[in-house]
Amino acid sequence: MLSLMQSLCPYPTVTRDGEYKDGLLLPQPRVCSKCERHDCWKQVVEVGNQPLAHFHCAKGVSLLLFRFPEGSILSNGIIVKEHNTACAPELRKQLQAQKISLPEAQRWHDAMFSVVPILQDQAGKNVVDAVNSLHDVTTGVSLVMRNAEAIIADLPGLNDDDRIENAPAALKSLLKSVQLLHRRLLMPSYVTNPESAAHGQKHPTPVYKVFHRMVRLFEQVASRGRVGLRMGGYSVAVPVCYDSFETIALVLLDNAIKYSLPNGTVLVNVNDTDRRTVHVAVESDGPIVPDDMTRAIFEPRIRARSAEDHASTGSGLGLYIAKVVADAHKIEIGYACTSRRTDGKTGRNVFSFNIPY
């Protein structure tokens, strides 16, 4: 079984060794790396939903599909002893150490089926503990932010934006940095407790102002990455939203800047529509999301390979958190590529949503 485990790749990990398809990862064991047919995916689609399925690829090599509540594991490049006679002798010889019986596979599946919930429960507790440990940090950052805001409140100006604009450069930079850090520290709570995105009372929220304020906070980040950042559109509508709403703005801007091409431009448009909704679109130039991953990128810990090639850092949680907050507001964030560059890998990406008022 140890040799078999080398051929297994758990859902939903995406690495450079394989190809992400339909919630599965097809690894490349030695015997499969030379295969020119690559018809495994067609076979997977045809096997149905049984928890353990055995079938053959065009080369006669066994494949085992293990299904679990949270995903699936595909094992290829093996031989199932009593159910594999189609494999060529030379391949059978190569796979001598990769032989397994169906009863052995079934026992492994049953053991994993019983262990996975325990591991998930422990992982969940570990995440909660980690998030709780940030509480003191968040409190400290909040204190610094409030003190900076109090200093700026004593400066001359007609309103808060005016006073911040008149503040000394160092104080202005400090306030923007600590405000952005404070908002980031609040995000993990939506992972451990998605229901918290709908905590508190809804209140009138000027969407244009929320995104404009976030644009101002990200100006220094964008400048360091040689990315242009602009705000466009016009909106006076004030939908009722939870406090969590601004997290959507944070995530969409953060992602747009992080994955933007050098000297690219991030454009945020907020406009009222004739259907009593506010339309928000965040556009950027960067790696295109593959067609088969436009929904998967909103799932936890999923990063498109194009994103991994462009930026090494990233937890794969940002868009999931944005989706959690969007779900709390009964809105849907969509992705579209409006134009592609000649390299076929980059283009103009747009994340957008409509919120009623």
C-alpha positions as a Markdown table, in Angstrom:
| # | Residue | x | y | z |
|---|---|---|---|---|
| 1 | Met | 0.0 | 0.0 | 0.0 |
| 2 | Leu | 2.9 | 2.4 | 0.6 |
| 3 | Ser | 3.9 | 2.1 | -3.1 |
| 4 | Leu | 0.3 | 2.7 | -4.1 |
| 5 | Met | 0.2 | 5.8 | -1.9 |
| 6 | Gln | 2.9 | 7.4 | -4.1 |
| 7 | Ser | 0.3 | 7.5 | -6.9 |
| 8 | Leu | -2.4 | 9.1 | -4.9 |
| 9 | Cys | -3.2 | 12.8 | -4.9 |
| 10 | Pro | -5.9 | 14.1 | -2.6 |
| 11 | Tyr | -8.7 | 16.5 | -3.7 |
| 12 | Pro | -8.5 | 19.4 | -3.9 |
| 13 | Thr | -4.8 | 19.9 | -4.0 |
| 14 | Val | -3.5 | 21.5 | -7.2 |
| 15 | Thr | 0.2 | 21.1 | -8.0 |
| 16 | Arg | 2.6 | 21.4 | -10.9 |
| 17 | Asp | 2.7 | 17.6 | -11.2 |
| 18 | Gly | -0.7 | 17.2 | -12.5 |
| 19 | Glu | -3.8 | 18.7 | -14.1 |
| 20 | Tyr | -6.9 | 19.9 | -12.2 |
| 21 | Lys | -10.1 | 18.6 | -13.7 |
| 22 | Asp | -13.6 | 18.3 | -12.2 |
| 23 | Gly | -12.5 | 18.3 | -8.6 |
| 24 | Leu | -9.8 | 15.7 | -9.2 |
| 25 | Leu | -6.1 | 15.7 | -9.8 |
| 26 | Leu | -4.5 | 13.3 | -12.3 |
| 27 | Pro | -0.9 | 12.7 | -11.1 |
| 28 | Gln | 1.9 | 11.4 | -13.4 |
| 29 | Pro | 3.4 | 8.2 | -12.1 |
| 30 | Arg | 6.3 | 6.9 | -14.2 |
| 31 | Val | 4.3 | 4.5 | -16.3 |
| 32 | Cys | 1.7 | 7.1 | -17.1 |
| 33 | Ser | 4.0 | 10.0 | -17.9 |
| 34 | Lys | 4.8 | 8.4 | -21.2 |
| 35 | Cys | 1.2 | 7.7 | -22.2 |
| 36 | Glu | 0.0 | 9.6 | -25.2 |
| 37 | Arg | -3.7 | 8.7 | -24.9 |
| 38 | His | -4.6 | 10.4 | -21.6 |
| 39 | Asp | -8.1 | 9.1 | -21.7 |
| 40 | Cys | -8.4 | 8.7 | -17.9 |
| 41 | Trp | -10.8 | 11.6 | -17.5 |
| 42 | Lys | -13.2 | 10.2 | -20.0 |
| 43 | Gln | -13.2 | 6.9 | -18.0 |
| 44 | Val | -13.7 | 8.8 | -14.7 |
| 45 | Val | -16.8 | 10.5 | -16.0 |
| 46 | Glu | -18.3 | 7.2 | -17.1 |
| 47 | Val | -17.9 | 5.3 | -13.8 |
| 48 | Gly | -20.7 | 7.0 | -11.9 |
| 49 | Asn | -20.8 | 7.8 | -8.2 |
| 50 | Gln | -19.9 | 4.5 | -6.5 |
| 51 | Pro | -17.5 | 4.9 | -3.6 |
| 52 | Leu | -14.9 | 2.6 | -5.1 |
| 53 | Ala | -14.6 | 2.0 | -8.8 |
| 54 | His | -12.0 | 0.1 | -10.8 |
| 55 | Phe | -11.6 | 0.5 | -14.5 |
| 56 | His | -8.9 | 0.4 | -17.2 |
| 57 | Cys | -7.3 | 3.0 | -19.3 |
| 58 | Ala | -6.6 | 2.5 | -23.1 |
| 59 | Lys | -3.2 | 1.0 | -22.2 |
| 60 | Gly | -4.8 | -1.7 | -20.0 |
| 61 | Val | -3.5 | -0.2 | -16.7 |
| 62 | Ser | -5.8 | -0.2 | -13.7 |
| 63 | Leu | -7.2 | 3.0 | -12.2 |
| 64 | Leu | -9.0 | 3.2 | -8.9 |
| 65 | Leu | -11.4 | 6.0 | -8.0 |
| 66 | Phe | -12.0 | 6.5 | -4.3 |
| 67 | Arg | -14.9 | 8.8 | -3.4 |
| 68 | Phe | -15.3 | 10.5 | -0.1 |
| 69 | Pro | -17.9 | 13.1 | 1.2 |
| 70 | Glu | -15.4 | 16.0 | 0.8 |
| 71 | Gly | -13.9 | 14.9 | -2.6 |
| 72 | Ser | -12.2 | 12.1 | -4.4 |
| 73 | Ile | -8.9 | 10.4 | -5.0 |
| 74 | Leu | -7.8 | 8.9 | -8.3 |
| 75 | Ser | -5.0 | 6.3 | -8.3 |
| 76 | Asn | -3.5 | 5.5 | -11.7 |
| 77 | Gly | -0.5 | 3.5 | -12.9 |
| 78 | Ile | -1.3 | 0.4 | -10.8 |
| 79 | Ile | -2.5 | -3.2 | -11.4 |
| 80 | Val | -5.5 | -4.7 | -9.6 |
| 81 | Lys | -4.4 | -8.3 | -9.4 |
| 82 | Glu | -7.6 | -10.3 | -10.0 |
| 83 | His | -9.3 | -7.8 | -12.3 |
| 84 | Asn | -6.5 | -6.9 | -14.7 |
| 85 | Thr | -5.5 | -9.2 | -17.6 |
| 86 | Ala | -5.5 | -6.6 | -20.4 |
| 87 | Cys | -2.2 | -5.0 | -19.4 |
| 88 | Ala | 0.7 | -5.8 | -21.7 |
| 89 | Pro | 3.3 | -8.1 | -20.1 |
| 90 | Glu | 6.1 | -5.5 | -20.2 |
| 91 | Leu | 3.9 | -3.0 | -18.3 |
| 92 | Arg | 2.8 | -5.7 | -15.8 |
| 93 | Lys | 6.5 | -6.3 | -15.1 |
| 94 | Gln | 7.1 | -2.5 | -14.6 |
| 95 | Leu | 4.2 | -2.4 | -12.2 |
| 96 | Gln | 5.3 | -5.4 | -10.2 |
| 97 | Ala | 5.5 | -3.3 | -7.0 |
| 98 | Gln | 2.2 | -1.5 | -7.8 |
| 99 | Lys | -0.1 | -4.5 | -7.6 |
| 100 | Ile | -3.1 | -4.5 | -5.2 |
| 101 | Ser | -6.3 | -6.5 | -4.8 |
| 102 | Leu | -9.8 | -5.0 | -4.6 |
| 103 | Pro | -10.3 | -6.2 | -1.0 |
| 104 | Glu | -7.1 | -4.4 | 0.0 |
| 105 | Ala | -8.3 | -1.2 | -1.8 |
| 106 | Gln | -11.7 | -1.5 | -0.1 |
| 107 | Arg | -10.1 | -1.8 | 3.3 |
| 108 | Trp | -8.0 | 1.3 | 2.6 |
| 109 | His | -11.1 | 3.2 | 1.5 |
| 110 | Asp | -13.1 | 2.2 | 4.6 |
| 111 | Ala | -10.2 | 3.1 | 6.9 |
| 112 | Met | -9.8 | 6.5 | 5.2 |
| 113 | Phe | -13.6 | 7.0 | 5.3 |
| 114 | Ser | -13.6 | 6.6 | 9.1 |
| 115 | Val | -10.4 | 8.7 | 9.6 |
| 116 | Val | -11.2 | 11.7 | 7.4 |
| 117 | Pro | -14.0 | 13.1 | 9.7 |
| 118 | Ile | -11.6 | 12.8 | 12.7 |
| 119 | Leu | -8.9 | 14.7 | 10.8 |
| 120 | Gln | -11.3 | 17.3 | 9.6 |
| 121 | Asp | -12.6 | 17.8 | 13.1 |
| 122 | Gln | -9.1 | 18.2 | 14.5 |
| 123 | Ala | -8.1 | 20.5 | 11.6 |
| 124 | Gly | -11.2 | 22.6 | 12.3 |
| 125 | Lys | -10.2 | 22.9 | 16.0 |
| 126 | Asn | -6.7 | 23.9 | 15.1 |
| 127 | Val | -7.9 | 26.6 | 12.8 |
| 128 | Val | -10.3 | 27.9 | 15.5 |
| 129 | Asp | -7.4 | 28.0 | 18.0 |
| 130 | Ala | -5.2 | 29.8 | 15.5 |
| 131 | Val | -7.8 | 32.4 | 14.8 |
| 132 | Asn | -8.5 | 32.9 | 18.5 |
| 133 | Ser | -4.8 | 33.4 | 19.1 |
| 134 | Leu | -5.1 | 36.5 | 16.8 |
| 135 | His | -7.5 | 38.2 | 19.2 |
| 136 | Asp | -4.9 | 40.0 | 21.3 |
| 137 | Val | -3.1 | 41.0 | 18.1 |
| 138 | Thr | -6.3 | 42.4 | 16.6 |
| 139 | Thr | -7.0 | 44.3 | 19.8 |
| 140 | Gly | -3.6 | 45.9 | 19.8 |
| 141 | Val | -3.8 | 46.9 | 16.2 |
| 142 | Ser | -7.3 | 48.3 | 16.8 |
| 143 | Leu | -5.9 | 50.4 | 19.6 |
| 144 | Val | -3.1 | 51.8 | 17.4 |
| 145 | Met | -5.7 | 52.6 | 14.7 |
| 146 | Arg | -8.1 | 54.4 | 17.1 |
| 147 | Asn | -5.2 | 56.5 | 18.4 |
| 148 | Ala | -4.1 | 57.5 | 14.9 |
| 149 | Glu | -7.7 | 58.3 | 14.0 |
| 150 | Ala | -8.0 | 60.5 | 17.1 |
| 151 | Ile | -4.9 | 62.4 | 16.2 |
| 152 | Ile | -6.2 | 63.0 | 12.7 |
| 153 | Ala | -9.7 | 64.0 | 14.0 |
| 154 | Asp | -8.0 | 67.1 | 15.6 |
| 155 | Leu | -6.6 | 68.3 | 12.3 |
| 156 | Pro | -8.3 | 71.0 | 10.3 |
| 157 | Gly | -10.7 | 69.9 | 7.6 |
| 158 | Leu | -14.4 | 69.8 | 6.7 |
| 159 | Asn | -14.7 | 66.0 | 7.0 |
| 160 | Asp | -12.7 | 62.8 | 7.8 |
| 161 | Asp | -11.4 | 62.5 | 4.2 |
| 162 | Asp | -10.4 | 66.1 | 4.1 |
| 163 | Arg | -8.6 | 65.8 | 7.5 |
| 164 | Ile | -6.7 | 62.7 | 6.3 |
| 165 | Glu | -5.7 | 64.5 | 3.2 |
| 166 | Asn | -4.2 | 67.3 | 5.3 |
| 167 | Ala | -2.4 | 64.9 | 7.7 |
| 168 | Pro | 1.4 | 64.7 | 7.6 |
| 169 | Ala | 2.6 | 62.0 | 5.1 |
| 170 | Ala | 4.0 | 59.7 | 7.9 |
| 171 | Leu | 0.7 | 59.8 | 9.9 |
| 172 | Lys | -1.4 | 59.3 | 6.8 |
| 173 | Ser | 0.7 | 56.3 | 5.8 |
| 174 | Leu | 0.5 | 54.9 | 9.4 |
| 175 | Leu | -3.3 | 55.2 | 9.5 |
| 176 | Lys | -3.8 | 53.5 | 6.1 |
| 177 | Ser | -1.4 | 50.7 | 6.9 |
| 178 | Val | -3.0 | 49.9 | 10.3 |
| 179 | Gln | -6.5 | 50.2 | 8.9 |
| 180 | Leu | -5.7 | 47.7 | 6.2 |
| 181 | Leu | -4.0 | 45.3 | 8.7 |
| 182 | His | -7.0 | 45.5 | 11.1 |
| 183 | Arg | -9.4 | 44.5 | 8.3 |
| 184 | Arg | -7.1 | 41.6 | 7.2 |
| 185 | Leu | -7.0 | 40.3 | 10.8 |
| 186 | Leu | -10.8 | 40.2 | 10.9 |
| 187 | Met | -11.0 | 37.9 | 7.8 |
| 188 | Pro | -10.0 | 34.6 | 9.3 |
| 189 | Ser | -13.2 | 34.6 | 11.5 |
| 190 | Tyr | -15.3 | 34.1 | 8.4 |
| 191 | Val | -13.4 | 30.9 | 7.7 |
| 192 | Thr | -13.9 | 29.4 | 11.1 |
| 193 | Asn | -17.4 | 30.8 | 11.5 |
| 194 | Pro | -19.1 | 31.7 | 8.2 |
| 195 | Glu | -22.3 | 32.6 | 10.0 |
| 196 | Ser | -20.5 | 35.6 | 11.5 |
| 197 | Ala | -20.6 | 37.3 | 8.1 |
| 198 | Ala | -24.3 | 38.0 | 8.9 |
| 199 | His | -23.8 | 39.1 | 12.6 |
| 200 | Gly | -25.0 | 42.5 | 13.7 |
| 201 | Gln | -27.6 | 44.7 | 12.2 |
| 202 | Lys | -27.7 | 45.8 | 8.6 |
| 203 | His | -27.2 | 49.5 | 8.0 |
| 204 | Pro | -27.3 | 51.8 | 5.0 |
| 205 | Thr | -23.9 | 51.4 | 3.2 |
| 206 | Pro | -22.7 | 53.8 | 0.4 |
| 207 | Val | -21.1 | 51.2 | -1.8 |
| 208 | Tyr | -19.1 | 53.7 | -3.8 |
| 209 | Lys | -17.6 | 55.2 | -0.6 |
| 210 | Val | -16.7 | 51.7 | 0.7 |
| 211 | Phe | -14.7 | 50.9 | -2.5 |
| 212 | His | -13.3 | 54.4 | -2.8 |
| 213 | Arg | -12.0 | 54.1 | 0.8 |
| 214 | Met | -10.5 | 50.7 | 0.1 |
| 215 | Val | -8.8 | 52.1 | -3.1 |
| 216 | Arg | -7.2 | 54.8 | -0.9 |
| 217 | Leu | -5.9 | 52.1 | 1.5 |
| 218 | Phe | -4.4 | 50.1 | -1.3 |
| 219 | Glu | -2.7 | 53.0 | -3.1 |
| 220 | Gln | 0.7 | 52.3 | -1.5 |
| 221 | Val | 0.5 | 48.6 | -2.1 |
| 222 | Ala | -0.3 | 49.1 | -5.7 |
| 223 | Ser | 2.4 | 51.7 | -6.1 |
| 224 | Arg | 5.0 | 49.3 | -4.7 |
| 225 | Gly | 3.9 | 46.7 | -7.3 |
| 226 | Arg | 4.0 | 49.2 | -10.1 |
| 227 | Val | 0.3 | 48.8 | -10.6 |
| 228 | Gly | -2.0 | 51.7 | -11.5 |
| 229 | Leu | -5.1 | 51.9 | -9.4 |
| 230 | Arg | -8.2 | 54.0 | -10.4 |
| 231 | Met | -11.7 | 54.5 | -9.3 |
| 232 | Gly | -14.5 | 55.1 | -11.8 |
| 233 | Gly | -18.3 | 55.2 | -12.1 |
| 234 | Tyr | -20.9 | 57.1 | -10.1 |
| 235 | Ser | -23.3 | 55.9 | -7.4 |
| 236 | Val | -25.4 | 57.5 | -4.7 |
| 237 | Ala | -27.4 | 54.4 | -3.7 |
| 238 | Val | -27.0 | 53.1 | -0.2 |
| 239 | Pro | -28.0 | 49.4 | 0.1 |
| 240 | Val | -28.4 | 48.0 | 3.6 |
| 241 | Cys | -25.4 | 45.7 | 4.4 |
| 242 | Tyr | -23.7 | 44.0 | 7.3 |
| 243 | Asp | -20.4 | 45.3 | 8.6 |
| 244 | Ser | -18.7 | 42.4 | 6.8 |
| 245 | Phe | -19.5 | 43.9 | 3.4 |
| 246 | Glu | -16.3 | 45.8 | 3.1 |
| 247 | Thr | -14.4 | 42.5 | 3.2 |
| 248 | Ile | -15.6 | 41.9 | -0.4 |
| 249 | Ala | -13.9 | 45.2 | -1.5 |
| 250 | Leu | -10.7 | 44.2 | 0.4 |
| 251 | Val | -10.5 | 40.7 | -1.2 |
| 252 | Leu | -11.3 | 41.9 | -4.8 |
| 253 | Leu | -8.8 | 44.7 | -4.7 |
| 254 | Asp | -6.1 | 42.7 | -2.9 |
| 255 | Asn | -6.4 | 39.9 | -5.6 |
| 256 | Ala | -6.5 | 42.3 | -8.5 |
| 257 | Ile | -3.3 | 44.1 | -7.3 |
| 258 | Lys | -1.5 | 40.9 | -6.3 |
| 259 | Tyr | -2.1 | 39.2 | -9.7 |
| 260 | Ser | -1.8 | 42.3 | -11.8 |
| 261 | Leu | 0.9 | 42.4 | -14.5 |
| 262 | Pro | 3.7 | 44.9 | -14.0 |
| 263 | Asn | 2.6 | 48.4 | -15.2 |
| 264 | Gly | -1.0 | 47.0 | -15.4 |
| 265 | Thr | -4.0 | 49.0 | -14.3 |
| 266 | Val | -6.7 | 48.0 | -11.8 |
| 267 | Leu | -10.0 | 49.8 | -12.4 |
| 268 | Val | -12.9 | 49.8 | -9.9 |
| 269 | Asn | -16.2 | 50.8 | -11.3 |
| 270 | Val | -19.3 | 51.4 | -9.1 |
| 271 | Asn | -22.5 | 52.4 | -10.9 |
| 272 | Asp | -26.2 | 52.5 | -10.1 |
| 273 | Thr | -28.4 | 50.6 | -12.6 |
| 274 | Asp | -32.0 | 51.1 | -13.7 |
| 275 | Arg | -32.9 | 47.9 | -11.9 |
| 276 | Arg | -32.4 | 49.4 | -8.5 |
| 277 | Thr | -29.1 | 47.7 | -8.0 |
| 278 | Val | -25.5 | 48.9 | -7.6 |
| 279 | His | -23.1 | 47.2 | -10.1 |
| 280 | Val | -19.5 | 46.8 | -9.0 |
| 281 | Ala | -16.7 | 45.6 | -11.2 |
| 282 | Val | -13.0 | 45.2 | -10.4 |
| 283 | Glu | -10.9 | 44.9 | -13.6 |
| 284 | Ser | -7.2 | 44.0 | -13.8 |
| 285 | Asp | -4.6 | 42.7 | -16.3 |
| 286 | Gly | -3.3 | 39.3 | -15.2 |
| 287 | Pro | -3.4 | 35.5 | -15.5 |
| 288 | Ile | -6.7 | 34.2 | -16.9 |
| 289 | Val | -8.7 | 31.7 | -14.9 |
| 290 | Pro | -9.2 | 28.5 | -16.9 |
| 291 | Asp | -12.8 | 27.9 | -18.0 |
| 292 | Asp | -13.1 | 24.8 | -15.8 |
| 293 | Met | -12.1 | 26.6 | -12.7 |
| 294 | Thr | -14.3 | 29.7 | -12.7 |
| 295 | Arg | -16.4 | 28.3 | -10.0 |
| 296 | Ala | -13.7 | 26.3 | -8.2 |
| 297 | Ile | -11.7 | 29.5 | -7.4 |
| 298 | Phe | -14.4 | 30.4 | -4.9 |
| 299 | Glu | -13.9 | 27.2 | -3.0 |
| 300 | Pro | -11.5 | 27.1 | 0.0 |
| 301 | Arg | -7.8 | 26.6 | -0.7 |
| 302 | Ile | -8.2 | 26.5 | -4.5 |
| 303 | Arg | -5.7 | 28.5 | -6.6 |
| 304 | Ala | -5.7 | 28.3 | -10.4 |
| 305 | Arg | -2.4 | 27.1 | -11.8 |
| 306 | Ser | -2.1 | 30.4 | -13.7 |
| 307 | Ala | -2.2 | 32.2 | -10.3 |
| 308 | Glu | 0.4 | 30.0 | -8.8 |
| 309 | Asp | 2.7 | 30.7 | -11.7 |
| 310 | His | 2.3 | 34.4 | -11.3 |
| 311 | Ala | 2.4 | 34.8 | -7.5 |
| 312 | Ser | 4.0 | 32.3 | -5.1 |
| 313 | Thr | 2.2 | 33.5 | -2.0 |
| 314 | Gly | -1.5 | 33.0 | -1.4 |
| 315 | Ser | -3.7 | 30.8 | 0.8 |
| 316 | Gly | -6.5 | 30.2 | -1.6 |
| 317 | Leu | -8.9 | 31.6 | 1.0 |
| 318 | Gly | -9.5 | 35.2 | -0.2 |
| 319 | Leu | -12.2 | 34.5 | -2.8 |
| 320 | Tyr | -13.8 | 31.9 | -0.5 |
| 321 | Ile | -14.1 | 34.5 | 2.2 |
| 322 | Ala | -15.5 | 37.0 | -0.3 |
| 323 | Lys | -18.1 | 34.3 | -1.3 |
| 324 | Val | -19.0 | 33.7 | 2.3 |
| 325 | Val | -19.7 | 37.4 | 2.8 |
| 326 | Ala | -21.5 | 37.6 | -0.6 |
| 327 | Asp | -23.7 | 34.7 | 0.4 |
| 328 | Ala | -24.7 | 36.5 | 3.6 |
| 329 | His | -25.9 | 39.4 | 1.5 |
| 330 | Lys | -27.6 | 37.1 | -1.0 |
| 331 | Ile | -25.4 | 38.3 | -3.9 |
| 332 | Glu | -23.2 | 36.4 | -6.3 |
| 333 | Ile | -19.7 | 37.4 | -7.4 |
| 334 | Gly | -19.0 | 36.5 | -11.0 |
| 335 | Tyr | -15.8 | 36.2 | -13.0 |
| 336 | Ala | -15.2 | 36.9 | -16.7 |
| 337 | Cys | -12.3 | 37.4 | -19.0 |
| 338 | Thr | -13.2 | 40.3 | -21.4 |
| 339 | Ser | -10.1 | 40.1 | -23.6 |
| 340 | Arg | -7.1 | 37.8 | -24.0 |
| 341 | Arg | -3.5 | 38.7 | -24.9 |
| 342 | Thr | -1.6 | 37.0 | -27.7 |
| 343 | Asp | 0.1 | 34.6 | -25.2 |
| 344 | Gly | -3.3 | 33.1 | -24.4 |
| 345 | Lys | -2.5 | 33.0 | -20.7 |
| 346 | Thr | -3.1 | 36.6 | -19.6 |
| 347 | Gly | -5.9 | 39.1 | -20.3 |
| 348 | Arg | -8.4 | 41.5 | -18.8 |
| 349 | Asn | -10.1 | 39.9 | -15.8 |
| 350 | Val | -13.3 | 41.2 | -14.3 |
| 351 | Phe | -14.8 | 40.3 | -10.9 |
| 352 | Ser | -18.3 | 41.8 | -10.6 |
| 353 | Phe | -21.6 | 41.6 | -8.6 |
| 354 | Asn | -24.9 | 43.5 | -8.3 |
| 355 | Ile | -26.4 | 44.4 | -4.9 |
| 356 | Pro | -30.0 | 45.6 | -4.7 |
| 357 | Tyr | -31.0 | 48.8 | -2.8 |
